[in-house]
């Protein structure tokens, strides 16, 4: 077995067409603040330093198809979180629905990038692998 990569932190990078629009959306949704802007990048950070940086990278090519990787936001209750993200410009794509015991809603940000709101209590649920789910994945789900 080889050694793991030594990294000082993990950063989530999101390709976008207009980083100013997405910076406004994601700072409102996450409570993050803009820490630096150097074209083609805008960095957003958790003021408490608990969560990964979100780096918006402006790209020329348009988004095509479903994201292979996406952001899950674990929330204590679907409401008022769902109403809040929709008020900031998110669009509901699917749900709310039950995903292996966890209420889940799939949304899109203003540029169509998918993300999920998940009510997860830390026990068994949508983001805990189970043998049953590994054997029978649902087509078209947004599970990582």
ABEGO torsion letter per residue (X at the ends): XBBBBBBABBBBBBBBABAAAAAAAAAAAAGBBBABBBOABBBBBBAAGABBBBBBBBBABBBBEBBABBBBBBBABAOAAAAAAAAAGBBBABOBBBBGGBBBBBBBBAAGBBBBBBBBAGBBBAABBBAAAAABBBBGBABX
